[in-house]
Amino acid sequence: MPDWLGKTIGKVRIEKYLARGGMAEVYLGTHLNLERPVAIKLLHSYIEEDPDLLARFHREAKVVAGLRHPNIVQVYDFDAIDGHPYIVMEYLKGPPLSVYLRALHKRNERIPPHQVARLLKALTSALDYAHEQNVIHRDIKPGNILLHGKADEIPLDKPLTNDVEAVLTDFGLVRIAHTATQTVSGMISGTPAYMSPEQARGDQMDHRTDIYSLGIVLYELLAGRVPFEADSTLSVIYKQINEPPPPIPGVPPAVQAVIDHALAKNPNNRYAKSGKMAVDFFLSIGMTADAETIVEAAPVENSKQVPTVIESKPDVSEPKPVPNRKPLWIGAGIVSVLVLAALGFGALRLFLNSSSNAANSTEVQTQANAEPTATQASATELPASDGMVEIAAGSYQVGSLPADDYHSAPINVTLNDFWIDAYQTTFAEYQQFVNATGAQTPGVSGEGNQPVRGVTWDQAAAYCSWVHKHLPTEAEWEAAGRGPGPNPPLYPWGSDQSAGGNTLNLPDQDTYPVGAMPFNKSPFGVYDLVGNLWEWVGESYASTPAGLKILRGGRFGLPINELSYRLAVTPDDTRYVQFAGFRCAADQVR
């Protein structure tokens, strides 16, 4: 391939060579518009003057670029230059899991089981999300798993800290690379030590091939080696197809059962969802209480009845504990799990299976987090109604199907009348707060009538309190965007995601002045709820893990989100804070 150092590809200036893999060369570059480091992968494939190949590449890359999950590396852009396809993606400084494991195994050490469980939880969450979008990775292995933490560097000679997470990269890269070439049907692709039997045979694959590969990764984390090793690639492939994985010496039978289930030769005998593998692993090592945080509510299918929840304001004088993300029936059922844990792993799995079936006949309910919103406005210091929109009291439907990590099942919430800012808080408005209070605002940026960005949840709450308002609750925010009535539209302007093509006019490299896009307005007249910046909200209407806050809406440069899309993040995670803004709400005005 050509020497790309020092050149500009698209909007990225190439600055450093990072690595070379079987399908691509990886470089570090700077995105000239976003002014931040990015990774750029230049595929070895070569697209000649063949419009069909180029169209296939763009089609596959666009699907992967639409994945949005905190444990999946975000793809920003893709195209081809001089016949070479390239992909621009998020740059994370942490090492690949393969590099960390290599250093660990040289010292004859292993990652402790409780940390293996945490990594597995993150990976299965990412996989199940991608599989629900009909995207298969096809090359799950430690080399495609990045370790990411708050610290810039993760030392290879020290244990992992509790803030380190596993992030999947190169999602769908195998398929993307093959769309750029005239591949032969039945061609074997992937990494032999981690590929499933059906992948090794060149057969048709579905999402369960990723579950098998993740089972190999789990085996390696616990054993310090992969289950199938040989002197030749063909021998490894033969073992993947024909031989059972050798038991790991010293691991409990319950742990081995999880691995054997994941590594079943017949896909029909494997886990149907990777999250169930994580649940079983947590239970097998005695982390029963943690297992409940993984189990998700089964969506209620073929039901036109939507439960009703009356949303009440929290008592700000005495915050209540924040429940973990889970359906309420799990809260009651976990007592039974704790009892059954003493009876053995098999009984636990039987319980979980019966609980899943029971969920279909259980009314789905949600409960507002009891954590307080920002300080409520004093009754004697009501905010002015200027620039605000009144939302009438009534019943509003929020959430949507299918329920997953980013969408809550539909419920009806009863809201009192309230007021919400018609526009996102601007940089100029936020500067008035900074000048008046002397607040320290590292990372905050913007200009004039553009929305203020880079704001943490606490900074947003402090501003709203200063103007005698509060952050809107999650239900208030969504109701203000979707409007009243049954089955309200999922976008501010209606049910068409593209708004009749108007969304193509939204800037994809930066924010725009608030209210500048007339079509981007809800039935109540609330502007820019999607497509400009993520927005912090206060009290949530669905269970949220302790310590996380909710972002709503979405931001420039990403596909348009539904108004039911909810992103739970660590409040100081710069990956999201840098694109976060807010607006305020009030119960009463003058």
N, C-alpha and C positions, 0 to 999 in steps of 0.2 A: 504494500500500500504506500501511497505518497507520504512524505514527511509533512505532517500537519502542524507542527509546532510553530507558533507565531502567526498562524493564519487565522482568518475570521470565517467561521462557518455559520451561515444564517446570522443570528444575533449573538453568537458566542465567539469570544477570542480564545484560542487554544493556547494554554500557558505551560502545561506540564504533562508529560507522559506518566500514566499510572500503572497500567498493566495490559497484558495481552492474554486473551482466552481463546477457546476453540472457535468462537463465532465473531469476536470483535476485539478491537483495540479500545482501551479506555483512557481518556484524557481528562485533566482538570482544566476548566476554563472559567471565564467570567462572562455572565450574561450582561451585555452592554446596556440594555434598558433597565433591567431589574437591579443591576449593580450588585450582584452576589455570585458566589462561586456555584458552579454546576458541574456535573459529570456529563461527559458526552461520549457515547459509544459509537464508533464507526465500524459497521459490520463488514466482514470480509467478503460478503456476497457482492456481486456486481450486477447492477441493473443496466442493461444496454437500452437501446431505443425500443423498448417494448412497453407500450402503455398498459397492457394487461398486468404485467409484473408490477409496475409502479402502482397501479390501482390496488392490487392485492396487498402490497406492502402498506399503503396508506390505510386501507380498510382494517387490517389487523392491528396496526400501531394505534389507530384511533380508539379501538376498543380498550386496549391496555391503558391508554392515556386517560380514559374515563374512570379508572379505578381510583377511589379516594378512601384510604384507610390508614390510620396512624402507624400500622405495621407493614405497610407496603410503600416502597420508594416511589415517590410521585414522578410521573413522566410529564415534562413540560412541553416538549415540542418534538417533531420528527420530520424528516424530509430526506432528500438525496442530493449529493453534490458530486459532480463529475462521475456519476454512475454509482456512487457508494451511498447506500442508505445510512442514516445516522439517527440517533435518538438522544435528546437532551433530557436529563433527569436530575432530581434532587441529589445534592452531594452531602453525604454523611461521613464524618471523619473516622468513625469507629472501624475497627478491623473486621474482616470477615470471620465468621465463627470458625472456619477451617484453620485460619492462622492462629487463633487463640487456642484451639484444641491441639494443634501441632506442638505449640510451646508447652501446653499443659501435659501432654502425653510423654514428652521428653523427660519430664520430671516424675513420670509415673503417677500423676495425680488425675483426679476426676472432678467434674463439677458436682457439687452436692445435690442430692435428689430434690430438695425443696427449690433450688434455683433452676434445675432442669424443668421442674413443674411450671415455674413462672415463664420460662422461655417457650415451653410448649403451649401454654395458654395463649400467648401473643401470636404464635405462629398459626395455631388452629383458628383463632379469630380471623386472621387475615385470609386463610385458605377458605374457610366457610363463606366469608363475604365474597371473595372472588368467584367461587363456585356458584354462588347464587346469581352472579352476573354472567354465568356460562363461560367463564374464563378459566382455563387450566394452565398451570405453570409448566409442567412437563419436565422440569429439571430441578426439583427440590434437592438441595445438598448443602452442606455447610459453607461451601464457597459462594452460594447465593443467599446467604443469611448474614446480614450485617449486625454488629453489636453497636448499639447507640445509647449513650447516657448523657447526663448533664455536663460531665467533664469533657473537655475537648479531646482528651486522649484516654484510652482504656489500656492500662499497662498489661503486658502479656505475662508478667511474672507475678501477678497478684490476683487474689480471688475477685470475682465479679461483685460489684456493689449492687445493692437492691434496686437502684434506679436504672440499671442497664436493661434494655429491652432488645428483643430480636426483631429485625425488620427485613422483610423479604424483598429481594431485588431481582431484576431480570425476569419479571413476570411475562410469560408468553414469548420470551425472546427466541426460543427454539422455533416456534411457529412463525414469528415475524421474519426470522432469518430465512426460513424456507419459502416464504411467500415471495422473496426477492430472487429466487432461483427456480429453475425448471426441475423441481424435485421429482423423484420417482415414487410412485405409490408403494407403500409397504416399507419404505426406507426406515432403518432404525436410527433414532436420534435420542440424545440424552447422555447421561453419564452411567456407564455399565454398573458400577458399584452401588448405584442408588436407584436404578430403573426397575420398574415393575415387570413381572413375567410377560404381560401382554405387550408392554412397550419393547421388551427384549425380542419378542417374536415378530414385531412389526405389525401387530394386530390393531384393530380399532380401540381407542382408549376413551375413557370418560374421567370424571373428577377423581375416581378412586385410585387412579395411578399416582396422583399426588399424595394420597393417604398412605399408600405403600411406601413411597419414597420418604415421607416424613417418619414412618415407622423405622426405616433404616437409620435415619438421623438420630432418632431416640435410642436405638440399639447402640449406635456409636458413642453417644453421650454417656451411656451407662457402662459400656464394656471397654471403651478406649480403642475400639476397632470396628470396622464394618463386619457384618456377618459372613459375607462371601468374599474370599480372597483367593487368588490363583495367579499363576505365572503369565497367563495370557488373557486377553479380553474375551475371547470365545469361551474359555473355561469359566470365567465369571458369569457370563451370560447363561451358560448351561446351568450353573448352580442357581441363578435367579429363577430359572424356569422350573427346575426339577427338584431341588433339595430344600428341606425345611431349614430355618435358621437354627444354628446350634445354640443351646441354652447358654445364658450368661452365668458363669459361676458366681455363686454367692447372692444373687438377687432373689427376693421373695417370690414364691410361686404366683402371687397375685400380679406382680410386676411383669413376670414372664408371660402371663396370660394376656396382658394388654399388648405386648409386643407381638405375640403369636397371632392375635386377632388382627392387628394392623398388617401383618406380613402374610396373610393368607394368600395362597397362590390364585385361588378363584376370587375375582373381585366381589362376587355375590356374598362371600363369606367374610369380607372385611367390614370395617366400620362404614356406615353410609355417610356419616358426617365426621369430620376430624374433631369437632368439639366434643363428641362423645368419647373419643380416645383420651382427650385431656381430662375429662371428668373421671374416667376409669383410672387413669394414672394417679390423679390426686387421691382418689379413694384407696388405691393400692398401697400408697406410702403413708396413709394415715392422715392426710390433709382433708378430712371430711368437711369441715366448715368452709374451707376454701372452694371445694367442689361446687357448692351451691352458687357461687358467683359466676360460674360458666354456663350453667343450665339456663336456657332461654325459654320463654313462654312459647308454646306451640301456637301458631296463628289460628284463629277461629275461621274455618272455611265455610263457604256457602251459608253465611249467616247475615241477615239484613238488620239484626238488632244490634245496636251499639250501646254499651253500658253507659250510664250517666254517673259522673262524679261531680259533687259540689265542691268547687275550689274555695278554700278559706284562706285568709291571710294568716301567716305564721305569727306566733307570739314572739316579737323581736326581743323581749326581755329575757326569755329563757329558751335559747335554741335547743331543739331536740336532735337526737342522733340522726345521722344520714344513713338510710338503708343502702345496702349494696344493690346492684342491678340484678333483679330477679323477679319472677312472678310471685304474687302473694301466696299462691298455694305452695310454693317451695318453702316459704317462711315457716308454714305449719308443718310441712312434710319433713323438714330437716331434723325435727325432733325424732321422727321415726328413723331417719337415716342414722342418727347417732346411736340409737338402740341397736339397729341392725348391723352396725359396724362391728359389734362384738360377736356377731354370729357368722362372720366370714364374708369374703369378697363376693362369692356367688350370690348370697342373699341380697347384698347391696345392689348388684346389677339387676336382679329381679325387681327390686323396689323401684329403681329408676325407670325401668321399662314400663312398669305399671303406672308410675306417675305420669309418664308422657301420654299414655292412653287416657288417663283421667283428665288431663288438661283439656281434651277436646270437649268434655262435658261440663267444664268449669267455667263460669262466667269470668271473662277477662276483666280485671279491674286494675286501675292504677291509683297511686296515692301520691299526692304532691310531696316532694321532699320537705322535711320540716326545717331545713336550714333557712335562716332569714334572708330576705332580700336586702338591698341597701336601706339605710336608715329612712324611715318613713317621714314625709314632710309634716312639719308641725301644723296643727289645726289653725293656729293663728298666723301662719306664714305660708299661705297657699300660693302656688305659682300662678303666673298669668297664663291665660289660655292661648296667647299669641303663638302661632306656629305649632299648635297641637290640634289633634283630631279627637272628637268624642266618639267613643264606642258604646253603643247602647247595651244595657243589661240584657241577659238572655242566655239561652243554651247554644253552645258552639261545639261543632265536631272538630277534634284535633286528632293527629295521627293518621296512619294509612297502612294498608296491607301491601306486600307481606311484612309482618313484623320482623325486625332483625336488629343488629347492633346500631343501626342508624335511623330506624323508624319504630315508633311505638304503635301497637295495635290501636285502631280507632276507638275513641271514647267520646262521650259528650261531657263537657264541663259547663257548669253554670257560673257565669261571671256577673258580678255587679258592674254597673256602668263605670267606665274609667276613661282617662285621656292618655293619648300617646303622641309623642313628637311625630309630626308629619315627615321630618327629614332626619337623617343621621346627624349626630353632633359634628359640627365642622371644626377644622383646625383653628379657625379664628375664635370660635366660641370657647374652645378648650384653652386657648392661650389666655383668655380673660380670667379663667379659673386659676391658671398657673400664676399669673401676675398678681392676683388678689390674695392667694393663699401661700405662695412660695413653694408649692408642691414640687417634689423632685420627680421628673418624668423622663428617665433614661429610655431611649428606644422609641419615643413618641415622635411622629413626623407628620407632614402634610403641609398644606398651604391654603390660605384664604378660605374659599367656599367648598374646598374638597373635604371629604370626611376625615376626621383625625384618625390616624392608624398607629398600630404598635402599642395599643392601650391594654393594660392588664385588666382583669376583672375588678380588682380592688380599686384601680384608678378610675374605672368607669363608674363604679358604685359611689366613690367619693365625689365625683363631679355631680352626679344626679342628686346626691344629698345636699351639695352646695347650692343647687338651684331649687331645693325643696321638692324634689321629685325622687323617684326610685327607678331602678332597672325594671323594665316590664317583666312580669312572670313569663314563663315559657308559653303558657296557655294564652295569655294576653297578646303576646307577640304574634303567635300563629293565627289567632282569631282575627286580629287586625289586618292580617294579610289575606286570609281566605274568605272572610265574610260569614254571614249566618246561613242557616238552613242545613238540610241533610246533604251529605256528599258534596261539600263545598269544593271549588276548584283547587288544584294543587299549585297554581301559580297566581301571582297577584292579578294578572290580566285575564286569566281564564284557564282553560284546560290544554291549550296548545303550548307545548314547551318553547317553541320558537317565536310565539307572539306574532304569527304571520310573517316571520322573517325579521322582525324588528330586533331580536336579540343579536343578530349579526352586526348591529350598529354599536353594541356595547364595546368599549375599549377592552383589549385583552392584555395590555401591558401595564396599566396603571388605573387608578381610580378616576372618576369624573365628578364634576361639581354636583352637589346634591340637588335633586329635582330636575336635572338637565335632560332626562329621558322621559318625556311625557307618558309614553306607553307603560313605563315601569311603575305602575300605581295600582294599589289595591282598591276594592270596591268602596272602602271607606275614605280613600284619598291619602293613603300612607305610601310614601315613595321609597324606592330603592331597597326593598326588602331582600332582593337577590341581585347578584351580579356586580356589586360594588365592593363591599367589605363584609366579612363575617361580623355578626353582632352578638355581644354578650347579653345573656338574659339572666334573670334572677331565679326565683323558685321554679323548679321543674315539675312537670305533671306526670313524669314517669320516674321510676327508681333510677338513681344515678350513683355509681360507686363513690364512696367517701373520698373527699379530696379533689374530685373533678368538678369542673364547671361546664356549662353548656354554651356552645356557639351555634347560632342559627343563620340561615340565609345563604352563605357562600360568598365567593369573591371573584374579582376579575380574573381572567385567564383560565378559568375552569368551566366545565359544562354547567348549565343552569340547574340548580338543585330544586327539588320540590320544597314547598313551604313546610312540609312535614319532616324534612331532613334535619336530624339533630346530631351534633358532634360533641361528645364528651371528651374533654381534654384536661391535662394538667395546666392550671392557670398560668404557670410560668414557662410553658413550652414555647420557645421562640419560633418553632416551625409554624405555629398557629398565631401567636400573639402578634407577629409582624404584619399579619393581615387582618387584625381584629379592630373593630370600631364598636359603636353602640348608639343607642338613642334612649331617651328616658320616658317614663310614664308617671301618671299621678292619679290618685283616687278622686281628688277634688281640685278645682281651679277657681280662680277669682276673675 
